[in-house]
């Protein structure tokens, strides 16, 4: 008691300082006051700033304010709250007071390409201590006006004035109050000299107000200013200062908020980086630890929504669970943390569909609502989120109580939120979704009408460049299309089309939202075309869809995430767009789109390795900087196999990932700069047809696509023209069935159960006689009484493939094939897409025991494959200087694998052929234990020819782990992708399944053969399926005989190229194929590339 009286006397002396006192008198009195303040701080829980605040009060207010401080410190002892009062200033993180950031959650419903829901979580403080805010503001304004500049009390009055304005803004929402709060805070910052211990606090608080202003008005200048001010606060505060974690978490909050607006990865990475530091600097048990954990969890949730990495949503749940567990039930922040934890569980449920998550979401969100009184600013948000979870559970279980509870929760969320509040559009949108959901169940028109009304309001209240604008537009379009399907009014389908178009072409919003809106735009146009004349040939939505692919399959995303996006989202959309372009007779455009929609990951790697000759000549410094960034990105192309760090200063996987994304952003910035230079406007953009057609200068390239009932071939001729062949009796389902039958027959043969399956194939009797004298004649007219051919099941399928697709192509391009003949067979390169990728077009034909009936594509052309047109242009074969250097790897008994004694014979035969051609000194043989992973990788970079005779394995669902089995481990596709081999000429992969691919990623050609192409080998021999150990030596012997020139002396139709060498190496095996069991001796062998 005595201590309090002494302090009181000292403080009351200070109140006698007036504006008229001399500086010396004021300094003397303040010195005594500070001495008392220091003594009080040592004997009580009053901070120095609070004591200074008390010292500035008039005598009549001293007791009242001191009582409030005591009361608050009592709450600190009970709840662990930060030692802050709104009458002193916001010293801790923005949020624990009224300054927590808004947490937006894009909450996709089970209709993955339709409704998108948004949830929020916001930190808060209720402060009803001021009985009359208006009177308080008037008194503080008066104090500011009568206090001269330079007076020690001058910074305190504007600081407190700001708090009062801010409180009134939170209660009434008047923009004039937040403007005046910022003006007051700016005065505080300006009056406070650099080096003052309170300067970081004032900068932080001014940044908080700019964040609030941004949340209300959406002006980018405000969020940029908030980040600038909070960055200064962080930089001016040492790591051991107790306020450092608060400033860090606030800085992270602003970066996350800007990310939610602009979607730039650098912001979300900085948010996580700052908030991770805040957590690490704070000991367990500190009262602010739950808040920092919650904030970091919110940023991980945002990152998950953008990239879809499960690790991020798991981290978000773990962090928010810790925030809940560390917070007492009676703590005012408990509802907030419960709500946020529920939001994350709901988000994970949308991804994995596990009922435990949606149940936990409701279990967390229900007490958040119950613990929060009406009138609390966060009540609407908790009601909205609880409603979202109930609706989500209804969509899974169908219980009407859930959808009714959803509407009962979300309706008051809308009603309790004033117009002008930044969350109002979101609550309107989500309530509209719930009404639409109930309409789909009960069919009451009042519900669909209400849904449209609410979603229209959400759109009208949202700025055009807001991140959520395309979500609201897409959702409104869904409701209009639903009503059209019910009532058939054309006005509704027109409004649906308009909504989808605006969403798809929006300047903001997640790429996944705009991509799905584009798909609905296309489907709604198709729906309208059934009822009225509609211009389906404009191709505008298809162009939009194709242009979104680089954003959707983003180079900065983990590679497995890109594969998931291609598989789950892109899917058949590309083939449908190509089919539309073909129907519109835009054949060159169709070729361009096919190229952009296939081998996407390979193309990304290729662009990282693109030569920069022209750029180096014009802008050498820019070229050097761009190349350095490209190389850093290429190193991290496969993070899990990373041998060298992207950033040597980054230790954790999270830091490495952030460094990778920073490199991506730097590359995108450099690309923008380069494309602004004259002559470089198209630098590294998708290639136009004029470039792609150069791949066809000495061959025919046949692009095959199928979508729905439409199957087409686009044949690119050496003249750079495109010929279109439709196959009206071939559909997507037919191709899938053909592939299934082929696989069943192949597997049956492997298990010795296929020889007893009869099949009958009747040849088309109207095939004309071949006119070209040097090609083998086609089947003559067999007459009406000719007996049907008796073929095995695999032969039957190859004959069907020949009859329906390959023979019509040969017939259509006969003259072009003749033009390519120069004493040798012409060359056809197949580029199939979708399920067509798994069919053996190179083996199409009729393989009958009657030699007169036999005919196939091999009689007309040499066949190759390519994963893309650019793969034929990226690695031109460099003229060999002298004899080629040959690396031969054999593994007859790899540890842990079945023995392959045939590889010993294979090596002997190759060496014998080399000796016959005086090339034995050019061959480096790594047998058995010498063929380690490191040794083979090292030699791959220096040898032009490579022969690998070993086991090969295709891995699903991770194609990057497909590999060659070597003596000490696996040489994976991931490892090959990181290599660029300048000496490469060709590779022979004498292993099983090296060109099989993943049927879920058919267009990506994710197999070892394509990997060798990407690594720099322009020509590769691989196998589509398993091969027999006894057959491989025979094929290799004949192949190298042709390639070494020795065998070409007796075969005048052979070029000295790997594709021709393989064609004639298999000739004898083809001629011997009279039964199904003979086919798989040679059909698996294929050539890729040039």
VOROVEX-234000 format. One line per 4 residues: for each residue x, y, z of C-alpha. Coordinates in steps of 0.25 Angstrom, whole numbers. Layout:
X:Y:Z  ...;
This chain:
0:0:0  11:9:4  18:7:-10  5:10:-17;
4:23:-10  18:27:-13  16:24:-27  3:32:-27;
10:44:-21  21:44:-31  11:42:-43  2:53:-38;
14:63:-37  16:60:-52  2:64:-55  6:78:-51;
14:80:-64  7:89:-73  9:94:-87  14:107:-80;
25:100:-72  39:102:-76  47:90:-81  56:90:-69;
44:89:-60  37:79:-68  50:70:-69  52:71:-54;
38:67:-51  38:56:-61  51:51:-55  45:49:-42;
33:42:-49  42:32:-56  49:28:-43  36:25:-37;
31:18:-50  44:9:-49  42:6:-35  27:2:-37;
31:-7:-49  40:-14:-40  30:-17:-29  17:-19:-37;
13:-24:-51  12:-10:-57  20:-8:-69  29:4:-72;
20:9:-83  7:7:-74  14:15:-63  18:26:-73;
3:26:-78  -2:28:-63  8:39:-61  2:47:-72;
-12:46:-67  -20:57:-59  -22:54:-45  -36:52:-46;
-34:40:-56  -22:34:-49  -30:25:-40  -39:20:-50;
-28:16:-60  -20:10:-49  -32:1:-46  -33:-3:-60;
-19:-7:-61  -20:-15:-48  -32:-22:-54  -26:-26:-67;
-13:-31:-60  -23:-40:-52  -28:-45:-65  -14:-48:-69;
-11:-56:-57  -24:-64:-59  -24:-66:-74  -9:-63:-79;
-13:-51:-87  -3:-42:-93  0:-30:-83  -6:-20:-92;
-18:-10:-90  -24:-3:-102  -22:10:-94  -7:8:-95;
-5:3:-109  -4:-9:-117  9:-15:-113  7:-30:-116;
2:-37:-128  -9:-30:-136  -18:-40:-134  -19:-43:-120;
-26:-30:-118  -35:-26:-129  -25:-28:-139  -25:-42:-143;
-24:-45:-158  -36:-50:-166  -34:-65:-170  -40:-68:-184;
-42:-82:-187  -47:-87:-201  -55:-99:-197  -59:-107:-209;
-71:-115:-209  -73:-130:-213  -76:-125:-227  -62:-122:-229;
-64:-114:-242  -76:-106:-237  -78:-99:-224  -67:-93:-216;
-69:-88:-202  -61:-79:-193  -59:-79:-178  -52:-69:-169;
-46:-68:-156  -42:-55:-150  -36:-51:-137  -42:-41:-128;
-44:-34:-114  -56:-28:-109  -54:-15:-101  -66:-9:-94;
-58:-2:-84  -60:12:-90  -74:17:-86  -74:28:-96;
-64:27:-107  -69:40:-113  -66:48:-100  -52:41:-99;
-49:45:-113  -52:59:-111  -44:60:-98  -32:54:-105;
-33:63:-117  -33:75:-108  -20:69:-101  -13:68:-114;
-17:82:-118  -12:89:-106  1:81:-105  13:87:-113;
22:79:-122  34:74:-115  27:72:-102  30:58:-95;
15:55:-95  12:59:-109  14:44:-115  5:38:-104;
-8:46:-107  -9:43:-122  -6:28:-118  -18:27:-109;
-26:36:-119  -23:25:-129  -28:14:-120  -41:21:-118;
-43:24:-133  -40:9:-136  -50:4:-125  -61:13:-131;
-58:9:-145  -59:-6:-140  -73:-3:-134  -79:6:-144;
-71:4:-157  -70:19:-161  -58:21:-170  -55:34:-164;
-51:28:-151  -40:18:-158  -35:30:-166  -34:38:-153;
-27:26:-146  -17:26:-157  -14:41:-156  -12:40:-141;
-3:28:-142  5:35:-153  7:47:-144  12:37:-133;
22:31:-143  27:45:-147  28:50:-133  36:38:-129;
51:39:-132  59:27:-138  65:19:-127  53:21:-117;
49:8:-111  35:10:-115  37:13:-130  35:-1:-134;
22:-2:-127  17:10:-133  21:6:-147  14:-8:-144;
1:-1:-140  1:8:-152  3:-4:-161  -9:-11:-154;
-18:1:-157  -14:1:-172  -17:-14:-172  -31:-11:-167;
-33:0:-177  -29:-10:-188  -39:-20:-183  -50:-10:-184;
-46:-3:-197  -37:-13:-204  -27:-2:-208  -13:-9:-211;
-6:3:-206  -11:0:-192  -6:-14:-191  7:-10:-198;
9:1:-187  5:-9:-176  16:-19:-180  26:-7:-181;
23:-2:-167  23:-16:-161  36:-19:-167  42:-7:-161;
36:-11:-148  43:-25:-149  56:-19:-154  57:-9:-142;
55:-20:-132  65:-30:-127  62:-44:-127  63:-45:-111;
52:-34:-110  39:-39:-104  31:-32:-115  39:-38:-127;
30:-50:-129  18:-41:-129  23:-32:-140  28:-45:-148;
14:-51:-147  7:-38:-151  17:-36:-163  13:-51:-167;
-1:-47:-166  0:-36:-176  8:-44:-186  -3:-55:-185;
-14:-44:-187  -6:-39:-200  -5:-53:-205  -20:-55:-203;
-22:-43:-213  -11:-45:-223  -7:-60:-222  8:-58:-222;
15:-69:-216  26:-60:-211  16:-54:-201  11:-67:-195;
26:-72:-194  29:-59:-186  17:-61:-177  21:-75:-173;
35:-71:-171  32:-59:-162  21:-67:-154  31:-79:-153;
41:-70:-146  30:-64:-137  27:-78:-132  42:-82:-131;
45:-70:-123  34:-72:-113  35:-82:-102  24:-93:-99;
15:-87:-88  16:-73:-93  2:-67:-93  4:-63:-108;
9:-76:-113  -5:-81:-117  -7:-69:-125  6:-70:-133;
3:-85:-135  -11:-82:-140  -6:-71:-150  5:-80:-155;
-6:-91:-157  -14:-81:-165  -3:-79:-175  0:-93:-177;
-15:-95:-180  -14:-84:-190  -2:-91:-197  -10:-104:-197;
-22:-97:-204  -12:-92:-215  -3:-104:-217  -11:-116:-211;
1:-122:-203  -5:-131:-193  7:-127:-183  2:-113:-183;
-12:-117:-178  -6:-127:-168  3:-116:-163  -9:-106:-162;
-17:-116:-154  -5:-120:-145  -2:-105:-142  -17:-101:-139;
-19:-113:-130  -7:-108:-122  -13:-94:-121  -26:-100:-116;
-19:-110:-106  -10:-99:-100  -22:-89:-98  -31:-90:-85;
-46:-92:-88  -49:-79:-81  -39:-71:-90  -46:-61:-99;
-38:-67:-111  -43:-81:-109  -55:-80:-119  -45:-74:-130;
-36:-85:-129  -47:-96:-129  -53:-89:-141  -40:-89:-149;
-37:-104:-145  -51:-108:-150  -48:-100:-163  -35:-108:-166;
-42:-121:-163  -53:-118:-173  -43:-114:-183  -36:-128:-182;
-49:-135:-182  -51:-128:-196  -38:-134:-201  -38:-148:-194;
-53:-150:-191  -51:-157:-178  -63:-155:-169  -55:-153:-156;
-50:-140:-162  -64:-134:-164  -69:-139:-151  -57:-132:-144;
-60:-120:-152  -74:-119:-146  -69:-123:-132  -59:-111:-132;
-68:-101:-139  -81:-103:-130  -74:-99:-117  -68:-87:-124;
-82:-82:-127  -87:-86:-114  -76:-79:-106  -78:-66:-114;
-89:-56:-110  -98:-49:-121  -92:-35:-123  -78:-41:-123;
-71:-37:-137  -67:-51:-139  -81:-58:-137  -85:-57:-152;
-72:-64:-156  -73:-75:-147  -88:-77:-151  -84:-77:-166;
-73:-87:-164  -82:-97:-156  -92:-96:-167  -82:-99:-177;
-78:-112:-169  -93:-116:-168  -95:-114:-182  -83:-122:-186;
-87:-134:-177  -101:-133:-183  -95:-135:-197  -88:-148:-192;
-99:-154:-183  -112:-147:-188  -118:-144:-175  -128:-133:-176;
-125:-128:-162  -111:-124:-167  -115:-115:-178  -126:-109:-170;
-115:-106:-159  -106:-100:-170  -117:-90:-174  -121:-87:-159;
-106:-84:-156  -103:-76:-169  -115:-67:-169  -112:-60:-156;
-97:-59:-161  -102:-51:-173  -112:-43:-164  -102:-39:-154;
-92:-34:-164  -94:-19:-168  -92:-15:-183  -78:-11:-185;
-72:-21:-177  -62:-29:-185  -68:-43:-181  -82:-39:-185;
-80:-45:-200  -75:-58:-194  -86:-60:-185  -96:-57:-196;
-89:-66:-205  -89:-78:-195  -103:-76:-191  -107:-77:-206;
-99:-90:-208  -107:-96:-196  -120:-92:-203  -116:-98:-216;
-112:-111:-209  -126:-111:-202  -133:-109:-216  -125:-120:-222;
-131:-129:-211  -145:-124:-210  -148:-117:-223  -154:-104:-217;
-153:-93:-227  -152:-83:-215  -139:-89:-211  -133:-87:-225;
-138:-73:-226  -132:-69:-213  -119:-75:-217  -118:-67:-229;
-122:-54:-221  -111:-56:-211  -100:-60:-220  -103:-47:-229;
-102:-39:-216  -89:-45:-213  -84:-42:-227  -89:-27:-227;
-81:-25:-213  -68:-30:-218  -57:-22:-225  -54:-27:-240;
-40:-31:-236  -43:-38:-223  -38:-52:-222  -52:-57:-219;
-59:-51:-230  -57:-62:-240  -62:-72:-229  -75:-64:-228;
-77:-62:-243  -75:-77:-245  -85:-81:-234  -96:-71:-239;
-94:-78:-253  -96:-91:-246  -109:-87:-240  -114:-81:-253;
-111:-93:-261  -118:-102:-251  -131:-93:-252  -130:-94:-267;
-129:-109:-267  -142:-108:-258  -150:-98:-265  -144:-97:-279;
-143:-81:-279  -132:-77:-289  -130:-64:-280  -124:-74:-270;
-114:-81:-279  -110:-68:-284  -107:-63:-270  -100:-76:-267;
-91:-74:-279  -88:-60:-276  -84:-64:-261  -75:-75:-265;
-68:-66:-276  -66:-55:-266  -60:-65:-256  -51:-71:-266;
-46:-58:-271  -44:-51:-258  -31:-44:-255  -31:-50:-241;
-34:-63:-234  -28:-77:-233  -25:-84:-246  -33:-96:-242;
-45:-88:-240  -44:-81:-254  -40:-94:-261  -53:-101:-255;
-61:-89:-259  -56:-90:-273  -60:-105:-274  -74:-101:-269;
-74:-89:-279  -72:-100:-290  -82:-109:-285  -92:-98:-284;
-90:-94:-298  -92:-108:-302  -105:-109:-294  -110:-97:-300;
-107:-102:-314  -117:-113:-312  -128:-102:-311  -124:-91:-320;
-113:-87:-331  -100:-85:-323  -87:-81:-328  -79:-93:-324;
-68:-90:-334  -62:-77:-327  -53:-86:-319  -51:-74:-309;
-54:-83:-297  -44:-94:-302  -33:-83:-304  -36:-79:-290;
-34:-93:-285  -21:-96:-292  -15:-82:-287  -18:-86:-273;
-10:-99:-273  3:-92:-270  -3:-86:-257  -10:-99:-254;
2:-108:-255  11:-98:-249  26:-100:-250  28:-96:-236;
19:-107:-230  25:-120:-226  26:-130:-238  16:-140:-232;
6:-129:-230  7:-125:-244  5:-140:-248  -8:-140:-239;
-13:-127:-245  -11:-133:-259  -18:-146:-256  -30:-140:-247;
-32:-127:-253  -27:-125:-268  -31:-139:-271  -39:-140:-284;
-41:-125:-285  -29:-124:-295  -35:-134:-305  -48:-128:-304;
-42:-115:-308  -34:-121:-319  -46:-128:-325  -54:-115:-325;
-42:-108:-333  -43:-120:-343  -58:-118:-344  -56:-103:-347;
-45:-107:-357  -34:-100:-350  -24:-111:-352  -12:-104:-349;
-17:-98:-336  -21:-112:-333  -7:-117:-334  -2:-105:-325;
-12:-109:-315  -8:-124:-315  6:-120:-313  3:-111:-301;
-6:-121:-295  4:-133:-295  17:-136:-289  15:-124:-280;
25:-127:-270  36:-131:-280  33:-118:-287  36:-110:-274;
49:-117:-273  52:-115:-288  50:-100:-286  59:-100:-274;
70:-105:-284  67:-96:-296  79:-90:-302  80:-75:-301;
89:-72:-313  80:-61:-318  78:-54:-304  93:-56:-301;
97:-48:-314  87:-37:-311  86:-36:-296  98:-44:-290;
96:-39:-275  81:-42:-276  84:-56:-282  94:-59:-272;
85:-56:-260  73:-64:-267  82:-76:-269  87:-76:-254;
72:-76:-250  69:-87:-260  80:-95:-254  76:-93:-240;
62:-98:-243  66:-110:-251  74:-114:-239  62:-114:-231;
53:-120:-242  52:-133:-233  54:-128:-219  54:-142:-213;
66:-146:-221  73:-133:-219  88:-135:-217  91:-120:-216;
83:-109:-209  75:-99:-216  80:-89:-206  92:-93:-198;
87:-84:-186  74:-92:-185  74:-105:-177  60:-110:-175;
52:-116:-186  42:-104:-184  53:-94:-186  58:-101:-199;
44:-101:-204  42:-86:-202  56:-84:-208  51:-92:-221;
38:-83:-221  47:-71:-220  55:-75:-232  42:-78:-240;
37:-64:-237  50:-58:-241  50:-66:-254  36:-61:-257;
40:-46:-254  52:-48:-264  43:-54:-274  34:-42:-274;
46:-33:-276  52:-41:-287  39:-42:-294  38:-26:-294;
51:-26:-302  49:-24:-317  50:-37:-325  48:-46:-312;
33:-44:-310  31:-59:-312  43:-64:-304  40:-78:-298;
25:-76:-301  18:-89:-307  23:-92:-321  14:-88:-333;
11:-98:-344  22:-91:-353  32:-96:-343  26:-110:-340;
24:-113:-354  39:-113:-356  39:-127:-348  33:-133:-361;
43:-129:-372  47:-143:-375  36:-152:-369  21:-152:-367;
16:-149:-353  3:-155:-349  -4:-148:-337  -16:-157:-332;
-26:-152:-322  -39:-157:-317  -50:-150:-309  -64:-156:-307;
-69:-161:-320  -59:-154:-328  -46:-160:-332  -37:-152:-342;
-23:-153:-348  -15:-140:-352  -4:-144:-362  7:-133:-363;
13:-134:-376  28:-130:-380  21:-119:-388  16:-113:-374;
2:-116:-378  -8:-123:-369  -17:-134:-374  -29:-138:-365;
-35:-152:-365  -47:-155:-356  -50:-169:-351  -65:-169:-350;
-66:-183:-344  -55:-181:-334  -59:-175:-320  -52:-173:-307;
-59:-185:-301  -55:-194:-313  -40:-190:-311  -41:-193:-296;
-48:-206:-299  -37:-210:-309  -26:-207:-300  -33:-215:-289;
-34:-227:-298  -20:-225:-303  -15:-225:-288  -23:-237:-285;
-18:-245:-297  -4:-241:-294  -5:-245:-279  -12:-258:-283;
-1:-262:-292  10:-259:-281  3:-269:-272  1:-279:-283;
-14:-278:-284  -16:-270:-296  -13:-280:-307  -27:-286:-306;
-35:-274:-308  -40:-274:-322  -44:-261:-330  -49:-259:-344;
-46:-246:-352  -52:-244:-366  -43:-235:-375  -50:-223:-382;
-51:-229:-397  -51:-215:-403  -36:-211:-400  -30:-207:-414;
-18:-213:-419  -5:-205:-416  0:-198:-428  14:-195:-423;
23:-206:-429  34:-207:-419  24:-208:-407  18:-221:-403;
5:-222:-411  -8:-221:-402  -18:-232:-401  -25:-235:-414;
-40:-236:-415  -43:-249:-408  -57:-251:-414  -70:-253:-407;
-67:-267:-404  -54:-265:-397  -53:-272:-384  -50:-263:-372;
-36:-262:-366  -34:-270:-353  -26:-261:-344  -22:-262:-330;
-28:-252:-320  -15:-243:-321  -14:-244:-336  -29:-241:-337;
-27:-228:-329  -15:-224:-338  -23:-226:-350  -35:-218:-344;
-25:-206:-342  -20:-208:-356  -34:-208:-362  -40:-196:-354;
-28:-186:-353  -15:-190:-359  -19:-195:-372  -28:-182:-375;
-16:-173:-372  -7:-181:-381  -17:-180:-392  -19:-165:-390;
-5:-162:-390  0:-172:-401  5:-161:-410  12:-154:-399;
19:-167:-395  23:-169:-409  30:-155:-409  38:-159:-397;
43:-172:-403  58:-171:-408  62:-185:-410  57:-187:-395;
44:-188:-388  38:-175:-383  38:-172:-368  25:-170:-360;
26:-164:-346  13:-167:-337  9:-157:-327  -3:-163:-320;
-11:-157:-308  -20:-162:-297  -23:-177:-297  -17:-177:-312;
-3:-176:-305  -4:-191:-301  -7:-197:-314  4:-203:-323;
2:-195:-336  16:-200:-341  10:-214:-341  -3:-212:-347;
-6:-222:-358  -11:-236:-362  -2:-247:-357  -7:-260:-364;
-1:-273:-366  -4:-271:-381  7:-262:-386  -2:-257:-397;
-11:-251:-386  -1:-244:-378  0:-229:-378  4:-218:-368;
9:-204:-366  23:-210:-367  21:-213:-381  19:-198:-384;
28:-190:-374  38:-190:-363  31:-186:-350  35:-178:-339;
28:-171:-327  30:-157:-320  24:-152:-308  23:-138:-314;
27:-131:-327  37:-122:-319  44:-135:-315  48:-137:-330;
54:-123:-330  61:-121:-317  72:-132:-319  76:-132:-333;
87:-143:-336  100:-136:-337  109:-141:-348  118:-152:-342;
133:-148:-342  141:-161:-344  136:-174:-338  125:-174:-327;
128:-177:-313  119:-188:-308  115:-191:-293  110:-205:-291;
104:-209:-278  100:-223:-275  94:-229:-262  92:-244:-263;
90:-246:-248  86:-233:-241  85:-235:-226  70:-237:-222;
66:-239:-237  63:-251:-246  75:-255:-254  76:-251:-268;
87:-260:-274  83:-255:-288  90:-242:-285  103:-249:-285;
100:-255:-299  95:-241:-303  108:-234:-299  116:-245:-307;
108:-243:-320  110:-228:-319  125:-229:-317  126:-238:-328;
119:-229:-338  128:-218:-333  140:-226:-336  135:-229:-350;
134:-214:-352  148:-211:-345  140:-203:-334  144:-212:-322;
153:-201:-316  141:-191:-316  132:-200:-307  133:-199:-291;
126:-211:-285  122:-209:-270  118:-224:-266  111:-228:-253;
118:-222:-241  125:-211:-249  111:-205:-253  108:-197:-241;
98:-185:-241  109:-175:-240  118:-181:-250  107:-182:-261;
103:-168:-258  117:-163:-260  119:-171:-273  105:-167:-279;
110:-152:-280  122:-156:-288  117:-167:-298  109:-165:-310;
104:-179:-311  98:-186:-299  93:-200:-298  86:-204:-285;
83:-219:-283  77:-221:-270  64:-221:-262  54:-209:-264;
43:-206:-255  31:-197:-257  26:-191:-244  12:-186:-241;
7:-177:-236  20:-170:-236  26:-171:-250  38:-163:-246;
43:-176:-238  43:-184:-251  57:-190:-252  68:-199:-258;
73:-209:-248  88:-208:-246  97:-215:-237  96:-206:-225;
83:-200:-227  73:-194:-237  76:-183:-247  63:-176:-247;
56:-167:-257  57:-156:-247  72:-157:-248  72:-157:-263;
63:-145:-264  74:-137:-257  84:-140:-267  87:-133:-280;
97:-141:-289  103:-133:-300  110:-145:-306  97:-153:-307;
94:-160:-320  85:-172:-317  81:-182:-306  77:-196:-307;
69:-200:-294  69:-215:-295  60:-216:-282  46:-219:-279;
35:-208:-279  44:-196:-283  33:-190:-291  21:-194:-284;
16:-181:-277  5:-179:-267  -9:-180:-272  -14:-169:-262;
-4:-160:-269  -5:-165:-283  -1:-151:-289  11:-149:-281;
19:-161:-286  25:-164:-272  34:-175:-276  49:-178:-277;
50:-176:-292  44:-162:-291  53:-159:-280  65:-163:-288;
60:-153:-299  59:-142:-288  73:-145:-284  78:-142:-298;
78:-155:-306  71:-151:-319  68:-166:-322  64:-177:-313;
60:-192:-314  51:-197:-303  41:-207:-300  26:-205:-298;
24:-218:-290  33:-229:-284  42:-236:-294  48:-250:-294;
62:-252:-289  65:-261:-301  60:-252:-311  67:-239:-307;
81:-244:-312  76:-247:-326  70:-233:-327  82:-227:-322;
91:-234:-331  83:-231:-344  81:-217:-339  96:-214:-338;
99:-221:-351  90:-211:-358  96:-199:-350  110:-204:-352;
108:-204:-367  111:-219:-369  97:-223:-370  93:-212:-379;
100:-218:-391  89:-228:-394  78:-219:-390  76:-207:-400;
65:-200:-393  72:-197:-380  77:-184:-375  88:-183:-365;
78:-179:-354  74:-186:-341  59:-186:-346  63:-193:-359;
72:-202:-352  62:-207:-342  51:-208:-353  60:-218:-361;
65:-225:-348  51:-229:-345  48:-233:-360  51:-248:-358;
43:-249:-345  31:-242:-352  32:-252:-363  31:-263:-353;
19:-258:-346  8:-268:-350  2:-270:-336  0:-261:-324;
11:-266:-316  21:-261:-327  16:-247:-327  21:-243:-313;
35:-247:-318  36:-234:-326  24:-225:-323  29:-219:-310;
41:-213:-317  39:-198:-321  47:-187:-326  46:-172:-320;
51:-160:-326  59:-157:-339;
